[in-house]
Amino acid sequence: MRPRQWTKNGTIFLALLFSVNQYWSPFDLVQATQLLVLTGAAFLVFCMLSSGEYLINDLADIDQDRLHPAKRLRPLASGRLRASVALAAAVVLLVGGIGLAFVLQRGFGIVATGYAVLMLAYTAVLKHTVILDVFTLAAGFVLRVVAGAVVIAVPISPWLYLCTVLGALFLGLAKRRHELTLLEQGATAHRPVLEEYSPRLLDQMIAVVTPSLVIAYSLYTFTAESLPRNHAMMLTIPFVLYGIFRYLYLVHNKQQGGRPEEVLLSDLPLIIDIVLWLATAGIILVLFRGS
């Protein structure tokens, strides 16, 4: 079920954070508690859905995972977990997650179902299609952000969706690069689509996505209607720049990036940067609320 990867579902809380300036008040404890509970429940739903998807994915990739130096230790690949148990758990998690999503909110249920279908399509077909594999992963992150907005019924700036797409592409391309360089000749046996990539191609793609992400986020801080009109959010740009540079450093100099969730949970400078970014953004949005 990969609990460490549940951190990806934290993007569901972005809608709650970035709507505080215009659409709800943190000082209204009843309203704030209701929205926090709804978002927390949405997070739980996506943890259930993603866990079910991970089980299905590991069942589909069991032979390839046995060729990977790290993934061969996963419960299914190593034989510690029976396939029948994993399949039953996956069905319970997916059906239960979608059911709970519709109980919370109909629109949220539709988004959650779309996410589940997209990830199943990724496991079956899309992860074997060059470029579309990373775009599918990016779409999954966008659906998480959309779900977070739908469940609490707040609009979100299109800039935030664009930043989410670019950020997810950045992480996805870095992951593909790490897999390709780590496994070398055995890369295609583990993930056949890697045959279509090369380190040079991935570096060029990353070189396109990285400045696009910086520009998009910068424009978001200046132009989004839901943000303070005094442009105070521009003070968060240095944290985003540092985070990108730090991640590139870890990918190129420390040969990390194959598991973004582990990097985000283990690299102290990156953790501090993310905390400072969230704290600064939160203070600005609350301090200049409604401005």
Residue pairs with C-beta under 8 A, 6 or more apart in sequence:
1 51
1 54
1 55
1 89
1 93
2 50
2 51
2 54
4 259
4 261
4 262
4 265
5 50
5 54
5 261
6 47
6 50
6 51
7 261
7 264
7 265
8 50
8 141
8 144
8 260
8 261
9 43
9 46
9 47
9 50
9 144
10 43
11 141
11 144
11 145
11 148
11 164
12 39
12 42
12 43
12 46
12 144
12 145
12 147
12 148
12 151
13 39
13 43
13 148
14 145
14 148
14 156
14 160
14 164
15 39
15 145
15 148
15 149
15 152
15 154
15 156
16 35
16 36
16 39
16 148
16 152
17 278
17 281
17 282
17 285
18 156
18 157
18 160
18 224
18 226
18 227
18 281
18 285
19 149
19 152
19 154
19 155
19 156
19 226
20 26
20 282
20 285
20 286
20 289
21 226
21 227
21 228
21 285
21 288
21 289
21 290
21 291
22 225
22 226
22 289
22 290
23 154
23 155
23 226
24 31
24 32
24 35
24 152
24 154
25 31
25 32
25 289
26 32
26 286
35 152
38 104
38 105
38 151
38 152
39 148
39 151
39 152
41 100
41 104
41 151
42 101
42 104
42 108
42 147
42 148
42 151
44 100
45 97
45 100
45 101
45 104
45 108
45 112
46 97
46 112
46 115
46 144
46 147
48 93
48 94
48 96
48 97
48 100
49 93
49 94
49 97
49 98
49 112
49 115
49 116
49 119
50 119
51 93
52 89
52 90
52 91
52 92
52 93
52 94
52 97
52 116
53 90
53 94
53 116
53 119
53 120
53 123
55 76
55 86
55 87
55 89
55 90
55 93
56 87
56 90
56 120
56 123
57 123
58 65
58 74
58 75
58 76
58 77
58 86
59 76
59 83
59 86
59 87
59 90
60 123
60 124
61 71
62 76
62 77
62 83
64 189
64 190
64 191
65 71
65 72
65 74
65 76
65 77
65 190
66 72
66 77
67 186
67 189
67 190
68 77
68 183
68 190
69 182
69 183
70 258
70 259
71 77
71 190
72 78
75 81
75 86
76 83
76 86
94 116
97 112
97 116
98 109
98 112
98 113
98 116
101 108
101 109
101 111
101 112
101 113
102 108
102 109
103 109
104 151
105 150
105 151
105 153
107 150
107 151
108 147
108 150
108 151
111 143
111 146
111 147
111 150
112 147
114 143
115 140
115 143
115 144
115 147
118 136
118 139
118 140
118 143
119 140
121 136
122 133
122 136
122 137
122 140
126 132
126 133
126 136
127 133
127 136
127 191
127 193
128 192
128 193
129 193
130 193
130 196
130 197
133 172
133 176
133 193
134 169
134 172
134 173
134 176
135 169
137 168
137 172
138 164
138 165
138 168
138 169
138 172
139 165
140 168
141 164
141 165
141 167
141 168
142 161
142 164
142 165
142 168
145 156
145 160
145 161
145 164
146 156
146 161
149 155
149 156
155 226
156 226
157 220
157 224
157 225
157 226
157 227
159 216
159 217
159 219
159 220
159 223
159 224
160 220
160 224
162 216
162 220
163 213
163 216
163 217
163 220
166 209
166 212
166 213
166 216
167 213
169 205
169 209
170 206
170 209
170 210
170 213
170 244
170 247
171 247
171 257
171 260
173 202
173 205
173 206
173 209
174 206
174 247
174 248
174 251
174 257
174 260
175 257
175 258
175 259
175 260
176 194
176 197
176 202
177 197
177 199
177 202
177 203
177 206
177 251
177 257
178 251
178 255
178 256
178 257
178 258
179 187
179 190
179 191
179 194
179 258
180 187
180 194
180 197
180 198
180 199
180 202
181 199
181 255
182 255
182 258
183 189
183 190
183 194
187 194
187 195
188 194
188 195
206 248
210 244
210 248
213 240
213 244
214 237
214 240
214 241
214 244
217 237
217 240
218 234
218 237
220 227
220 233
221 227
221 231
221 233
221 234
221 236
221 237
222 231
222 233
222 234
224 233
227 233
227 285
228 284
228 285
228 288
228 291
229 291
230 288
230 291
232 284
232 287
232 288
233 281
233 284
233 285
235 280
235 284
236 277
236 280
236 281
236 284
239 273
239 274
239 276
239 277
239 280
240 277
242 273
243 270
243 273
243 274
243 277
246 267
246 269
246 270
246 273
247 257
247 263
247 270
250 256
250 257
250 263
250 267
250 270
251 257
256 263
256 267
257 263
263 270
264 270
264 271
264 274
265 271
